[in-house]
């Protein structure tokens, strides 16, 4: 909904599992946990020594800005926390990035990696 962009390219929203029996949810969580390291470690090993440019860092900061926007405008947990009397605001904002960036009407260069990502975010695949 936010800016007509998907929030990311994947993820699990556990509140979408409300209508499942607890045993099925627990099995799902175990499968996720058992799949994480075999999937994630090869990605980290392949990328851990990669360098990045100042332009790529700016792009990362812009995407982090979108994450902040989404959380403040749409995220049910964040909104609930902010509306709770006596809430510890620091606890609510702990999931936000330390740094982010906004630019007015930013459009990535045509056919760049950033542009390709935007195409995926604007037309996400329904897994």
N, C-alpha and C positions, 0 to 999 in steps of 0.2 A: 504494500500500500504506500509506503513512504517513498516519495519521488518516483513512483512506478518502477522501483528496482527491487530485486530480491535482496535479502539481507546478506546472503553469502551463497556459496556454491554447494552447501550441504550442511547437515547438522541434524540433531535429534531434538525434538520438542516433546518432552515427556508429558506435557499437559494434553497432547493429542492421544494419549494412551488411556485416558480416564475410563473408557468403556470396556477395558480388557480385565479379565480376572487377574488377581495379584500373582498367581503362579506363572501366568504367561508373561507378565511384565518382568518378573524376576528372571525368567529364562532369557528374555530379550536383553536385559541388562548384563547378564553373565556373558552372553554371546558378544555383546559390544565390548565388554572388558577384555575378553579373550582375543578379540580381533585387533585391539588397539595397537599393541606393541609390534606385532608382525607387520602391520600396515605402516605405522608411523616411523619406526626406526630406520627403515631403508630410505625414506624421504629425507630424514635429518642427515643421515650419512652422505647422501648424494649432494645435499645443498649446504652443509655446515661450513664449508670453506669458500662459498660463493661470495663474490664482491658485489657491491651495488653502487649505483651512481647517485648523485644528488637529486637528479630528476626522479629516480625510482623511490628515493626516500620521501620526496614531496608527495608522490602518488600514494605511498603508504599512509602518510599523514592525512591526506584527503579522505581515504577510505576509512580511517579511524574516525574522522569527523562524522562520516555517515553513520558509523556504528553508534556514536554518542547521540546523534539526532534520533535514530531509531529508538534507542533505549529511553530517552526522555519523552518522546512523543507517543510511542506505541507499546513498549514493553509493560505487560501487566504487573509483573513483580516490582519493577522500578516505580511505576505509578502508585501501586498499592503502598509500597514502603514510604514514598514521599508524602502520602496522605495519612499515614499512621501517626497519631499524636505521640509525641515523645520519641519518635524514631531517631536512630543514630544515623545521621545523614552520611557520615564517612563509611559506614558499613554498606549502605545502599550504593554508593559511588565507587566502591572498591573494584568493581568489575570493569570500570571505564579505563581507557588507556591514559597513561600519564601525559602524553602529548597527542595533539590532533591539529588539523589545519582546515581552513575553509577559504575558498577563492570564489569570487562571484562568477557564476555562469561558466565554470570550468568545463572544457570539452577536450578529451584526449586527442592526440594526433591520429588522423585517419589511418587505419590498419596497423596501429601500434599494438603491443601486448595489452596495454591499458584499454584501448578501444575494443579489442576482442573480449576482454573481461566484461566490459560494459554491455556488450551484446548478449553475453550469457546472463548477466544480471537482469537485463530488461526482458529477456525471453528465456526464463529458466526451464530446464528440463524437469519434468515431473517424474521423479524416480519412483 
